[in-house]
Structure formats: structure tokens, C-alpha cells
């Protein structure tokens, strides 16, 4: 539906190398956005509704280095547009609308989209990264095991649960989410939580590919 694979690769690798660094980590909301949203419940709800735009368009515009327009980006764009055209030609517009809504809710106001909040927003204990241990991991390739993912980014999602079991002693005392719905509700309703409720760092150079855990 959306040609995002190459862009995601670019910004996700920067996120791992410069975690929490404004201007290099696209996951960090700019100061003006955090002040605009503040701690108001209705403004946080509106922010969630607009998250697919701010998170995928506004935030990356602040990140350096910029996404290069190269053959990989052009190939990604061409492949997705051809696939979209084929879907409309053979199946009509309804399947394309379904894919568009799926894309929206994957980073928007939905339990699957709540991973944006779960991963780096501080809810209770001040931790830079948090995991989610719940049933949605069964259908998302263990997407919720985010601390594990940052510790071992080269391990594929389907193998992440096995990694967690093997290294459970390293993760059992860390704060973790058990419900994505509760995560959404707390973010909106708790006046102590905002976009600035996260650990940020000054420019200190890239992090190692695998952190010590």
C-alpha cells in the first residue's frame, strides 16, 4: 500500500545507533510538538489520531542524514505502486482501502499502534526502552519484545520469544507492559505522561550494534 520499506530501514537503523538523540532518532518528538500536546487528555487523543502523519512524515524531516533517493527507494516505490494498481484492477478499491486502514492503525490509535508508546515512553519506572508481553505478540512477530530487540537487533522476530526464554533472567525485573489497551488509556488519561516522558541524550556518537545486556 505505502512504499515504506526502504525509508523504514534508513530511519530504523538511525534509531538504533542514536537512540533518544533529537535530530537523529525520528522516534523523538520535537520540543514544539511536546509543548503543543502537553499533558491534556484531549490533545493527546488528537495526537494519536494524527500519529501516522507526524510519526512517518513530520519526524523524519528533522532527521539527519536524510533519506537518500537512490535505486532502492525508486524500486520500492515502483513495486508498491504496481502492486496497488494490480489490486485495484483485479479486486477493486475495497481491498486497497482495507490496506490503507491497516497502515493507519499500525501506528495510530489502535492496540497494534500502541507499540509507539510502549517502546520508549516512560510510564512507571524510568527505563529507556520497555517491552510488551501479551497476546498480540503471537500475531505481530513478537514485535512487543522491544528491549530484547534493542539488545539483539540482528535476531529475527519469530526467534525473539526463544531468546527471551533463554535470557529471561536479564528481563524479569524490568518494567514491561501487559496490555496495549491499558497502555493507550494511561497515555491519554494520565496527566503525568506526555511526549517528553522519555529519556533523551545529547549527541554522543553512535551506539554499538549490540548493547550490553
MODELLER restraints for C-alpha pairs under 7 A, 6 or more apart:
rsr = mdl.restraints
at = mdl.atoms
rsr.add(forms.Gaussian(group=physical.xy_distance, feature=features.Distance(at['CA:1:A'], at['CA:80:A']), mean=6.21, stdev=0.5))
rsr.add(forms.Gaussian(group=physical.xy_distance, feature=features.Distance(at['CA:1:A'], at['CA:84:A']), mean=6.05, stdev=0.5))
rsr.add(forms.Gaussian(group=physical.xy_distance, feature=features.Distance(at['CA:1:A'], at['CA:99:A']), mean=6.10, stdev=0.5))
rsr.add(forms.Gaussian(group=physical.xy_distance, feature=features.Distance(at['CA:1:A'], at['CA:100:A']), mean=6.44, stdev=0.5))
rsr.add(forms.Gaussian(group=physical.xy_distance, feature=features.Distance(at['CA:2:A'], at['CA:80:A']), mean=6.59, stdev=0.5))
rsr.add(forms.Gaussian(group=physical.xy_distance, feature=features.Distance(at['CA:3:A'], at['CA:76:A']), mean=5.71, stdev=0.5))
rsr.add(forms.Gaussian(group=physical.xy_distance, feature=features.Distance(at['CA:3:A'], at['CA:77:A']), mean=5.10, stdev=0.5))
rsr.add(forms.Gaussian(group=physical.xy_distance, feature=features.Distance(at['CA:3:A'], at['CA:80:A']), mean=5.61, stdev=0.5))
rsr.add(forms.Gaussian(group=physical.xy_distance, feature=features.Distance(at['CA:5:A'], at['CA:76:A']), mean=6.98, stdev=0.5))
rsr.add(forms.Gaussian(group=physical.xy_distance, feature=features.Distance(at['CA:6:A'], at['CA:72:A']), mean=6.84, stdev=0.5))
rsr.add(forms.Gaussian(group=physical.xy_distance, feature=features.Distance(at['CA:6:A'], at['CA:73:A']), mean=5.81, stdev=0.5))
rsr.add(forms.Gaussian(group=physical.xy_distance, feature=features.Distance(at['CA:6:A'], at['CA:76:A']), mean=6.75, stdev=0.5))
rsr.add(forms.Gaussian(group=physical.xy_distance, feature=features.Distance(at['CA:7:A'], at['CA:67:A']), mean=6.58, stdev=0.5))
rsr.add(forms.Gaussian(group=physical.xy_distance, feature=features.Distance(at['CA:10:A'], at['CA:67:A']), mean=6.58, stdev=0.5))
rsr.add(forms.Gaussian(group=physical.xy_distance, feature=features.Distance(at['CA:11:A'], at['CA:26:A']), mean=6.70, stdev=0.5))
rsr.add(forms.Gaussian(group=physical.xy_distance, feature=features.Distance(at['CA:14:A'], at['CA:24:A']), mean=6.48, stdev=0.5))
rsr.add(forms.Gaussian(group=physical.xy_distance, feature=features.Distance(at['CA:14:A'], at['CA:25:A']), mean=6.12, stdev=0.5))
rsr.add(forms.Gaussian(group=physical.xy_distance, feature=features.Distance(at['CA:15:A'], at['CA:25:A']), mean=4.61, stdev=0.5))
rsr.add(forms.Gaussian(group=physical.xy_distance, feature=features.Distance(at['CA:15:A'], at['CA:26:A']), mean=6.65, stdev=0.5))
rsr.add(forms.Gaussian(group=physical.xy_distance, feature=features.Distance(at['CA:17:A'], at['CA:206:A']), mean=4.78, stdev=0.5))
rsr.add(forms.Gaussian(group=physical.xy_distance, feature=features.Distance(at['CA:17:A'], at['CA:207:A']), mean=4.80, stdev=0.5))
rsr.add(forms.Gaussian(group=physical.xy_distance, feature=features.Distance(at['CA:17:A'], at['CA:208:A']), mean=6.96, stdev=0.5))
rsr.add(forms.Gaussian(group=physical.xy_distance, feature=features.Distance(at['CA:18:A'], at['CA:24:A']), mean=6.16, stdev=0.5))
rsr.add(forms.Gaussian(group=physical.xy_distance, feature=features.Distance(at['CA:18:A'], at['CA:25:A']), mean=5.84, stdev=0.5))
rsr.add(forms.Gaussian(group=physical.xy_distance, feature=features.Distance(at['CA:18:A'], at['CA:206:A']), mean=5.41, stdev=0.5))
rsr.add(forms.Gaussian(group=physical.xy_distance, feature=features.Distance(at['CA:18:A'], at['CA:207:A']), mean=6.32, stdev=0.5))
rsr.add(forms.Gaussian(group=physical.xy_distance, feature=features.Distance(at['CA:19:A'], at['CA:25:A']), mean=5.86, stdev=0.5))
rsr.add(forms.Gaussian(group=physical.xy_distance, feature=features.Distance(at['CA:20:A'], at['CA:28:A']), mean=6.26, stdev=0.5))
rsr.add(forms.Gaussian(group=physical.xy_distance, feature=features.Distance(at['CA:20:A'], at['CA:199:A']), mean=6.35, stdev=0.5))
rsr.add(forms.Gaussian(group=physical.xy_distance, feature=features.Distance(at['CA:20:A'], at['CA:200:A']), mean=4.29, stdev=0.5))
rsr.add(forms.Gaussian(group=physical.xy_distance, feature=features.Distance(at['CA:20:A'], at['CA:201:A']), mean=5.48, stdev=0.5))
rsr.add(forms.Gaussian(group=physical.xy_distance, feature=features.Distance(at['CA:21:A'], at['CA:200:A']), mean=5.74, stdev=0.5))
rsr.add(forms.Gaussian(group=physical.xy_distance, feature=features.Distance(at['CA:21:A'], at['CA:201:A']), mean=5.00, stdev=0.5))
rsr.add(forms.Gaussian(group=physical.xy_distance, feature=features.Distance(at['CA:21:A'], at['CA:202:A']), mean=5.90, stdev=0.5))
rsr.add(forms.Gaussian(group=physical.xy_distance, feature=features.Distance(at['CA:21:A'], at['CA:203:A']), mean=6.33, stdev=0.5))
rsr.add(forms.Gaussian(group=physical.xy_distance, feature=features.Distance(at['CA:22:A'], at['CA:28:A']), mean=5.94, stdev=0.5))
rsr.add(forms.Gaussian(group=physical.xy_distance, feature=features.Distance(at['CA:23:A'], at['CA:62:A']), mean=5.61, stdev=0.5))
rsr.add(forms.Gaussian(group=physical.xy_distance, feature=features.Distance(at['CA:23:A'], at['CA:63:A']), mean=4.74, stdev=0.5))
rsr.add(forms.Gaussian(group=physical.xy_distance, feature=features.Distance(at['CA:23:A'], at['CA:64:A']), mean=6.39, stdev=0.5))
rsr.add(forms.Gaussian(group=physical.xy_distance, feature=features.Distance(at['CA:24:A'], at['CA:63:A']), mean=4.81, stdev=0.5))
rsr.add(forms.Gaussian(group=physical.xy_distance, feature=features.Distance(at['CA:24:A'], at['CA:64:A']), mean=5.65, stdev=0.5))
rsr.add(forms.Gaussian(group=physical.xy_distance, feature=features.Distance(at['CA:25:A'], at['CA:63:A']), mean=6.72, stdev=0.5))
rsr.add(forms.Gaussian(group=physical.xy_distance, feature=features.Distance(at['CA:26:A'], at['CA:59:A']), mean=5.24, stdev=0.5))
rsr.add(forms.Gaussian(group=physical.xy_distance, feature=features.Distance(at['CA:26:A'], at['CA:60:A']), mean=5.31, stdev=0.5))
rsr.add(forms.Gaussian(group=physical.xy_distance, feature=features.Distance(at['CA:26:A'], at['CA:63:A']), mean=6.12, stdev=0.5))
rsr.add(forms.Gaussian(group=physical.xy_distance, feature=features.Distance(at['CA:29:A'], at['CA:59:A']), mean=6.82, stdev=0.5))
rsr.add(forms.Gaussian(group=physical.xy_distance, feature=features.Distance(at['CA:29:A'], at['CA:195:A']), mean=6.61, stdev=0.5))
rsr.add(forms.Gaussian(group=physical.xy_distance, feature=features.Distance(at['CA:34:A'], at['CA:195:A']), mean=5.14, stdev=0.5))
rsr.add(forms.Gaussian(group=physical.xy_distance, feature=features.Distance(at['CA:34:A'], at['CA:196:A']), mean=5.88, stdev=0.5))
rsr.add(forms.Gaussian(group=physical.xy_distance, feature=features.Distance(at['CA:37:A'], at['CA:43:A']), mean=5.35, stdev=0.5))
rsr.add(forms.Gaussian(group=physical.xy_distance, feature=features.Distance(at['CA:37:A'], at['CA:44:A']), mean=5.90, stdev=0.5))
rsr.add(forms.Gaussian(group=physical.xy_distance, feature=features.Distance(at['CA:38:A'], at['CA:194:A']), mean=6.09, stdev=0.5))
rsr.add(forms.Gaussian(group=physical.xy_distance, feature=features.Distance(at['CA:39:A'], at['CA:191:A']), mean=5.11, stdev=0.5))
rsr.add(forms.Gaussian(group=physical.xy_distance, feature=features.Distance(at['CA:39:A'], at['CA:192:A']), mean=6.90, stdev=0.5))
rsr.add(forms.Gaussian(group=physical.xy_distance, feature=features.Distance(at['CA:39:A'], at['CA:193:A']), mean=6.50, stdev=0.5))
rsr.add(forms.Gaussian(group=physical.xy_distance, feature=features.Distance(at['CA:39:A'], at['CA:194:A']), mean=5.39, stdev=0.5))
rsr.add(forms.Gaussian(group=physical.xy_distance, feature=features.Distance(at['CA:40:A'], at['CA:191:A']), mean=6.79, stdev=0.5))
rsr.add(forms.Gaussian(group=physical.xy_distance, feature=features.Distance(at['CA:41:A'], at['CA:188:A']), mean=4.92, stdev=0.5))
rsr.add(forms.Gaussian(group=physical.xy_distance, feature=features.Distance(at['CA:41:A'], at['CA:189:A']), mean=5.49, stdev=0.5))
rsr.add(forms.Gaussian(group=physical.xy_distance, feature=features.Distance(at['CA:44:A'], at['CA:188:A']), mean=5.67, stdev=0.5))
rsr.add(forms.Gaussian(group=physical.xy_distance, feature=features.Distance(at['CA:45:A'], at['CA:188:A']), mean=6.12, stdev=0.5))
rsr.add(forms.Gaussian(group=physical.xy_distance, feature=features.Distance(at['CA:48:A'], at['CA:108:A']), mean=5.78, stdev=0.5))
rsr.add(forms.Gaussian(group=physical.xy_distance, feature=features.Distance(at['CA:48:A'], at['CA:109:A']), mean=5.41, stdev=0.5))
rsr.add(forms.Gaussian(group=physical.xy_distance, feature=features.Distance(at['CA:49:A'], at['CA:108:A']), mean=6.03, stdev=0.5))
rsr.add(forms.Gaussian(group=physical.xy_distance, feature=features.Distance(at['CA:49:A'], at['CA:109:A']), mean=5.85, stdev=0.5))
rsr.add(forms.Gaussian(group=physical.xy_distance, feature=features.Distance(at['CA:51:A'], at['CA:107:A']), mean=6.67, stdev=0.5))
rsr.add(forms.Gaussian(group=physical.xy_distance, feature=features.Distance(at['CA:51:A'], at['CA:108:A']), mean=5.52, stdev=0.5))
rsr.add(forms.Gaussian(group=physical.xy_distance, feature=features.Distance(at['CA:52:A'], at['CA:104:A']), mean=5.93, stdev=0.5))
rsr.add(forms.Gaussian(group=physical.xy_distance, feature=features.Distance(at['CA:52:A'], at['CA:107:A']), mean=5.58, stdev=0.5))
rsr.add(forms.Gaussian(group=physical.xy_distance, feature=features.Distance(at['CA:52:A'], at['CA:108:A']), mean=5.65, stdev=0.5))
rsr.add(forms.Gaussian(group=physical.xy_distance, feature=features.Distance(at['CA:84:A'], at['CA:96:A']), mean=7.00, stdev=0.5))
rsr.add(forms.Gaussian(group=physical.xy_distance, feature=features.Distance(at['CA:87:A'], at['CA:96:A']), mean=6.83, stdev=0.5))
rsr.add(forms.Gaussian(group=physical.xy_distance, feature=features.Distance(at['CA:88:A'], at['CA:96:A']), mean=6.86, stdev=0.5))
rsr.add(forms.Gaussian(group=physical.xy_distance, feature=features.Distance(at['CA:105:A'], at['CA:112:A']), mean=6.98, stdev=0.5))
rsr.add(forms.Gaussian(group=physical.xy_distance, feature=features.Distance(at['CA:105:A'], at['CA:113:A']), mean=5.74, stdev=0.5))
rsr.add(forms.Gaussian(group=physical.xy_distance, feature=features.Distance(at['CA:106:A'], at['CA:112:A']), mean=5.59, stdev=0.5))
rsr.add(forms.Gaussian(group=physical.xy_distance, feature=features.Distance(at['CA:106:A'], at['CA:113:A']), mean=4.51, stdev=0.5))
rsr.add(forms.Gaussian(group=physical.xy_distance, feature=features.Distance(at['CA:107:A'], at['CA:113:A']), mean=3.96, stdev=0.5))
rsr.add(forms.Gaussian(group=physical.xy_distance, feature=features.Distance(at['CA:107:A'], at['CA:116:A']), mean=6.74, stdev=0.5))
rsr.add(forms.Gaussian(group=physical.xy_distance, feature=features.Distance(at['CA:111:A'], at['CA:180:A']), mean=5.12, stdev=0.5))
rsr.add(forms.Gaussian(group=physical.xy_distance, feature=features.Distance(at['CA:111:A'], at['CA:181:A']), mean=5.61, stdev=0.5))
rsr.add(forms.Gaussian(group=physical.xy_distance, feature=features.Distance(at['CA:114:A'], at['CA:180:A']), mean=6.03, stdev=0.5))
rsr.add(forms.Gaussian(group=physical.xy_distance, feature=features.Distance(at['CA:114:A'], at['CA:183:A']), mean=6.95, stdev=0.5))
rsr.add(forms.Gaussian(group=physical.xy_distance, feature=features.Distance(at['CA:114:A'], at['CA:184:A']), mean=6.15, stdev=0.5))
rsr.add(forms.Gaussian(group=physical.xy_distance, feature=features.Distance(at['CA:115:A'], at['CA:144:A']), mean=6.91, stdev=0.5))
rsr.add(forms.Gaussian(group=physical.xy_distance, feature=features.Distance(at['CA:118:A'], at['CA:130:A']), mean=6.33, stdev=0.5))
rsr.add(forms.Gaussian(group=physical.xy_distance, feature=features.Distance(at['CA:118:A'], at['CA:131:A']), mean=6.93, stdev=0.5))
rsr.add(forms.Gaussian(group=physical.xy_distance, feature=features.Distance(at['CA:118:A'], at['CA:183:A']), mean=6.78, stdev=0.5))
rsr.add(forms.Gaussian(group=physical.xy_distance, feature=features.Distance(at['CA:119:A'], at['CA:129:A']), mean=5.47, stdev=0.5))
rsr.add(forms.Gaussian(group=physical.xy_distance, feature=features.Distance(at['CA:119:A'], at['CA:130:A']), mean=5.07, stdev=0.5))
rsr.add(forms.Gaussian(group=physical.xy_distance, feature=features.Distance(at['CA:119:A'], at['CA:131:A']), mean=6.33, stdev=0.5))
rsr.add(forms.Gaussian(group=physical.xy_distance, feature=features.Distance(at['CA:119:A'], at['CA:146:A']), mean=6.29, stdev=0.5))
rsr.add(forms.Gaussian(group=physical.xy_distance, feature=features.Distance(at['CA:120:A'], at['CA:128:A']), mean=5.86, stdev=0.5))
rsr.add(forms.Gaussian(group=physical.xy_distance, feature=features.Distance(at['CA:120:A'], at['CA:129:A']), mean=4.79, stdev=0.5))
rsr.add(forms.Gaussian(group=physical.xy_distance, feature=features.Distance(at['CA:120:A'], at['CA:130:A']), mean=6.27, stdev=0.5))
rsr.add(forms.Gaussian(group=physical.xy_distance, feature=features.Distance(at['CA:120:A'], at['CA:198:A']), mean=6.16, stdev=0.5))
rsr.add(forms.Gaussian(group=physical.xy_distance, feature=features.Distance(at['CA:121:A'], at['CA:197:A']), mean=5.56, stdev=0.5))
rsr.add(forms.Gaussian(group=physical.xy_distance, feature=features.Distance(at['CA:121:A'], at['CA:198:A']), mean=4.94, stdev=0.5))
rsr.add(forms.Gaussian(group=physical.xy_distance, feature=features.Distance(at['CA:122:A'], at['CA:197:A']), mean=5.28, stdev=0.5))
rsr.add(forms.Gaussian(group=physical.xy_distance, feature=features.Distance(at['CA:122:A'], at['CA:198:A']), mean=5.27, stdev=0.5))
rsr.add(forms.Gaussian(group=physical.xy_distance, feature=features.Distance(at['CA:123:A'], at['CA:193:A']), mean=6.76, stdev=0.5))
rsr.add(forms.Gaussian(group=physical.xy_distance, feature=features.Distance(at['CA:125:A'], at['CA:175:A']), mean=6.42, stdev=0.5))
rsr.add(forms.Gaussian(group=physical.xy_distance, feature=features.Distance(at['CA:128:A'], at['CA:198:A']), mean=6.77, stdev=0.5))
rsr.add(forms.Gaussian(group=physical.xy_distance, feature=features.Distance(at['CA:128:A'], at['CA:199:A']), mean=5.56, stdev=0.5))
rsr.add(forms.Gaussian(group=physical.xy_distance, feature=features.Distance(at['CA:129:A'], at['CA:146:A']), mean=6.99, stdev=0.5))
rsr.add(forms.Gaussian(group=physical.xy_distance, feature=features.Distance(at['CA:129:A'], at['CA:147:A']), mean=5.72, stdev=0.5))
rsr.add(forms.Gaussian(group=physical.xy_distance, feature=features.Distance(at['CA:130:A'], at['CA:146:A']), mean=6.22, stdev=0.5))
rsr.add(forms.Gaussian(group=physical.xy_distance, feature=features.Distance(at['CA:130:A'], at['CA:147:A']), mean=5.67, stdev=0.5))
rsr.add(forms.Gaussian(group=physical.xy_distance, feature=features.Distance(at['CA:130:A'], at['CA:175:A']), mean=6.48, stdev=0.5))
rsr.add(forms.Gaussian(group=physical.xy_distance, feature=features.Distance(at['CA:130:A'], at['CA:176:A']), mean=5.59, stdev=0.5))
rsr.add(forms.Gaussian(group=physical.xy_distance, feature=features.Distance(at['CA:131:A'], at['CA:144:A']), mean=5.45, stdev=0.5))
rsr.add(forms.Gaussian(group=physical.xy_distance, feature=features.Distance(at['CA:131:A'], at['CA:145:A']), mean=4.84, stdev=0.5))
rsr.add(forms.Gaussian(group=physical.xy_distance, feature=features.Distance(at['CA:131:A'], at['CA:146:A']), mean=4.77, stdev=0.5))
rsr.add(forms.Gaussian(group=physical.xy_distance, feature=features.Distance(at['CA:131:A'], at['CA:147:A']), mean=5.52, stdev=0.5))
rsr.add(forms.Gaussian(group=physical.xy_distance, feature=features.Distance(at['CA:131:A'], at['CA:176:A']), mean=5.04, stdev=0.5))
rsr.add(forms.Gaussian(group=physical.xy_distance, feature=features.Distance(at['CA:131:A'], at['CA:177:A']), mean=6.23, stdev=0.5))
rsr.add(forms.Gaussian(group=physical.xy_distance, feature=features.Distance(at['CA:132:A'], at['CA:144:A']), mean=4.51, stdev=0.5))
rsr.add(forms.Gaussian(group=physical.xy_distance, feature=features.Distance(at['CA:132:A'], at['CA:145:A']), mean=5.91, stdev=0.5))
rsr.add(forms.Gaussian(group=physical.xy_distance, feature=features.Distance(at['CA:132:A'], at['CA:176:A']), mean=5.55, stdev=0.5))
rsr.add(forms.Gaussian(group=physical.xy_distance, feature=features.Distance(at['CA:132:A'], at['CA:177:A']), mean=4.49, stdev=0.5))
rsr.add(forms.Gaussian(group=physical.xy_distance, feature=features.Distance(at['CA:132:A'], at['CA:178:A']), mean=5.77, stdev=0.5))
rsr.add(forms.Gaussian(group=physical.xy_distance, feature=features.Distance(at['CA:133:A'], at['CA:144:A']), mean=6.50, stdev=0.5))
rsr.add(forms.Gaussian(group=physical.xy_distance, feature=features.Distance(at['CA:133:A'], at['CA:176:A']), mean=6.94, stdev=0.5))
rsr.add(forms.Gaussian(group=physical.xy_distance, feature=features.Distance(at['CA:133:A'], at['CA:177:A']), mean=6.24, stdev=0.5))
rsr.add(forms.Gaussian(group=physical.xy_distance, feature=features.Distance(at['CA:133:A'], at['CA:178:A']), mean=5.27, stdev=0.5))
rsr.add(forms.Gaussian(group=physical.xy_distance, feature=features.Distance(at['CA:134:A'], at['CA:178:A']), mean=5.46, stdev=0.5))
rsr.add(forms.Gaussian(group=physical.xy_distance, feature=features.Distance(at['CA:134:A'], at['CA:179:A']), mean=6.46, stdev=0.5))
rsr.add(forms.Gaussian(group=physical.xy_distance, feature=features.Distance(at['CA:137:A'], at['CA:143:A']), mean=5.94, stdev=0.5))
rsr.add(forms.Gaussian(group=physical.xy_distance, feature=features.Distance(at['CA:137:A'], at['CA:144:A']), mean=5.95, stdev=0.5))
rsr.add(forms.Gaussian(group=physical.xy_distance, feature=features.Distance(at['CA:141:A'], at['CA:157:A']), mean=5.00, stdev=0.5))
rsr.add(forms.Gaussian(group=physical.xy_distance, feature=features.Distance(at['CA:141:A'], at['CA:158:A']), mean=5.34, stdev=0.5))
rsr.add(forms.Gaussian(group=physical.xy_distance, feature=features.Distance(at['CA:142:A'], at['CA:157:A']), mean=5.46, stdev=0.5))
rsr.add(forms.Gaussian(group=physical.xy_distance, feature=features.Distance(at['CA:142:A'], at['CA:158:A']), mean=6.46, stdev=0.5))
rsr.add(forms.Gaussian(group=physical.xy_distance, feature=features.Distance(at['CA:142:A'], at['CA:160:A']), mean=6.42, stdev=0.5))
rsr.add(forms.Gaussian(group=physical.xy_distance, feature=features.Distance(at['CA:142:A'], at['CA:161:A']), mean=6.72, stdev=0.5))
rsr.add(forms.Gaussian(group=physical.xy_distance, feature=features.Distance(at['CA:143:A'], at['CA:157:A']), mean=6.70, stdev=0.5))
rsr.add(forms.Gaussian(group=physical.xy_distance, feature=features.Distance(at['CA:148:A'], at['CA:164:A']), mean=6.99, stdev=0.5))
rsr.add(forms.Gaussian(group=physical.xy_distance, feature=features.Distance(at['CA:151:A'], at['CA:210:A']), mean=5.57, stdev=0.5))
rsr.add(forms.Gaussian(group=physical.xy_distance, feature=features.Distance(at['CA:151:A'], at['CA:211:A']), mean=5.12, stdev=0.5))
rsr.add(forms.Gaussian(group=physical.xy_distance, feature=features.Distance(at['CA:151:A'], at['CA:212:A']), mean=6.90, stdev=0.5))
rsr.add(forms.Gaussian(group=physical.xy_distance, feature=features.Distance(at['CA:151:A'], at['CA:213:A']), mean=6.37, stdev=0.5))
rsr.add(forms.Gaussian(group=physical.xy_distance, feature=features.Distance(at['CA:152:A'], at['CA:210:A']), mean=5.73, stdev=0.5))
rsr.add(forms.Gaussian(group=physical.xy_distance, feature=features.Distance(at['CA:153:A'], at['CA:210:A']), mean=6.92, stdev=0.5))
rsr.add(forms.Gaussian(group=physical.xy_distance, feature=features.Distance(at['CA:170:A'], at['CA:213:A']), mean=6.94, stdev=0.5))
rsr.add(forms.Gaussian(group=physical.xy_distance, feature=features.Distance(at['CA:187:A'], at['CA:193:A']), mean=6.02, stdev=0.5))
